[in-house]
């Protein structure tokens, strides 16, 4: 929160996030994005070009969650 860290790799023992979090598998990162500049710039086409997926910006105020793990919906921008 607030760009204070814990948005990158998390050890399996970390209490932040879900037990099967992509962060704990080194497959996701949260980028501090307080003004939504990154989320406003990213499109599904850009995500596809780089093999990425992201949580919908409405679910990640102040940061952008990017992952290489395909969600069950298969959508590049998905709701968690």
C-alpha positions, -999 to +999 in steps of 0.1 A: +000+000+000+012+035-008+043+021-026+059+008+005+069-026-011+057-062-010+045-059-046+072-081-061+083-117-052+069-129-019+082-159+000+057-188+004+056-179+041+046-143+034+013-133+051+005-108+023-017-122-005-034-155-011-017-188-005-015-196-042-006-160-052+013-155-084+037-133-064+047-163-044+055-182-077+075-152-090+049-147-118+035-113-108+044-079-097+024-049-084+037-016-099+030+015-078+007+036-100-008+064-078-022+084-108-032+054-129-008+065-156+003+029-163-032+014-162-045+042-185-017+035-210-019-003-211-042-020-235-051-056-240-030-054-273+000-043-253-005-070-227-008-096-255+024-084-272+044-090-241+026-121-228+011-104-198-022-102-180-034-076-155-061-073-128-088-048-138-078-012-128-110-009-108-097-037-085-062-022-081-065+015-072-030+031-069-012+001-084-011-021-115-010-059-110+008-076-139+012-113-142+024-140-167-001-165-153-032-168-175-064-164-156-092-189-160-112-164-180-083-161-205-088-123-206-058-101-207-075-077-183-094-097-158-114-093-125-098-111-096 
